[in-house]
Amino acid sequence: MLPAALHPDRHWRPLEQLVMPPAIRDWMADPNSLTLRLKRHGRFRVVPGFHAMAVPQRAERQLLGLPDRQAALIREVTLLLDETPVVAARSILPVASLRGANRSLGHMGSRSLGLELYKRPICQRDQVWARMASPGHGHPVCWGRQSRFIKRGAPLLVAEYFLPALWEKVGSQFKVESSKLKSAG
């Protein structure tokens, strides 16, 4: 039986309210580019999935301050390391957030949205939520984080689910880091 904090949950909660293993919290709370961090662990690639103008889920609309029937660009991708899926991501980009210098965000294809968000001017991540859930599409239940970013004054949401294969891929790093901590103490 899973501990209460690990039961699948429909609701996003502020990251600081959830109990999780320290190694996972380290990834979930990292304020920097997930893409750059992943690239340190293998050959990185973005596989585009769903990409269309559609009405976001109600909770997504509320976090972005969108009216009930307001469509936004919804982009779902899978991030791979050495051809293994390690992150399932879903981005919600309101039409108003795709204007002017931000218009390139609507045409990412197989490019990383994360890299674009961290180009100058660097985005601001104003909130991070987390939950234990399945990103769907046959993926298992796993830890996910949802971040609201502000890029050039315009909001967007990015949800990233850290698939079990990620922890297998970086697990040896956690063992090395924890052994260094034990020998230093």
Disulfide bonds with the S-S distance in Angstrom:
none
